[in-house]
Amino acid sequence: MDGKGPFLDNIFVERLWRSLKYECIYLHARETGSEAKASVEKWIEFYNRKPPHSALGGKPPAVVYWLKKDETQTDQHEQRVA
């Protein structure tokens, strides 16, 4: 969600929801809401940390996010010092 184009942000969100539905929700029947919530939380954790994504140079999203966040904080710190 970079703010450069809301239509692009929507594409990413739609892909995420599609992956969640087909890889987690539709495959397993849950008896209670708490089971469903736990399953979705587990899938999101897996999605962010384990599989490499080709669009991110073979890195998981969490790694890319934290690297980008660290670079941004370093840049902001350098600007304050200068």
C-alpha positions as CSV (number, residue, x, y, z in Angstrom):
1,M,0.0,0.0,0.0
2,D,2.4,2.6,-1.3
3,G,-0.2,5.3,-2.0
4,K,0.9,5.7,-5.6
5,G,-2.3,4.2,-7.0
6,P,-5.3,3.0,-5.1
7,F,-6.2,0.6,-7.9
8,L,-2.9,-1.1,-7.5
9,D,-3.4,-1.5,-3.8
10,N,-6.7,-3.1,-4.5
11,I,-5.1,-5.7,-6.8
12,F,-2.7,-6.8,-4.0
13,V,-5.5,-7.1,-1.4
14,E,-7.7,-9.1,-3.8
15,R,-4.8,-11.5,-4.5
16,L,-4.2,-11.9,-0.8
17,W,-7.9,-12.7,-0.1
18,R,-8.0,-15.1,-3.0
19,S,-5.0,-17.0,-1.7
20,L,-6.4,-17.1,1.8
21,K,-9.8,-18.4,0.6
22,Y,-8.4,-21.1,-1.7
23,E,-5.4,-22.2,0.5
24,C,-7.0,-22.0,3.9
25,I,-10.8,-21.4,4.1
26,Y,-12.2,-23.6,1.4
27,L,-10.0,-26.6,2.1
28,H,-11.0,-27.2,5.7
29,A,-14.4,-27.1,7.5
30,R,-14.3,-25.4,10.9
31,E,-16.8,-26.1,13.6
32,T,-16.5,-22.8,15.5
33,G,-15.5,-19.2,14.9
34,S,-12.5,-19.5,17.2
35,E,-11.2,-22.5,15.1
36,A,-11.6,-20.4,12.0
37,K,-9.8,-17.4,13.5
38,A,-6.9,-19.6,14.7
39,S,-6.6,-21.2,11.3
40,V,-6.6,-17.8,9.5
41,E,-4.0,-16.4,11.9
42,K,-1.8,-19.5,11.3
43,W,-2.1,-19.1,7.6
44,I,-1.3,-15.4,7.6
45,E,1.8,-16.1,9.7
46,F,2.8,-18.8,7.2
47,Y,2.2,-16.6,4.2
48,N,4.3,-13.7,5.6
49,R,7.2,-15.7,6.9
50,K,7.8,-19.0,5.0
51,P,7.3,-19.1,1.3
52,P,9.5,-17.1,-1.0
53,H,7.6,-14.7,-3.3
54,S,8.9,-14.3,-6.9
55,A,7.8,-10.7,-7.0
56,L,10.0,-10.0,-3.9
57,G,13.2,-11.5,-5.3
58,G,12.6,-14.9,-3.7
59,K,12.2,-13.4,-0.2
60,P,9.3,-13.8,2.2
61,P,7.2,-10.6,2.6
62,A,8.1,-10.2,6.3
63,V,11.8,-10.0,5.4
64,V,11.3,-7.4,2.7
65,Y,9.0,-5.4,5.0
66,W,11.5,-5.2,7.9
67,L,14.5,-4.5,5.6
68,K,12.6,-1.6,4.0
69,K,11.4,-0.4,7.5
70,D,15.0,-0.4,8.8
71,E,16.3,1.5,5.7
72,T,13.5,4.1,6.2
73,Q,14.3,4.6,9.9
74,T,18.1,4.9,9.1
75,D,17.3,7.5,6.4
76,Q,15.1,9.5,8.8
77,H,17.7,9.3,11.5
78,E,20.4,10.6,9.1
79,Q,18.1,13.5,8.1
80,R,17.5,14.5,11.7
81,V,21.3,14.5,12.4
82,A,22.1,16.6,9.3
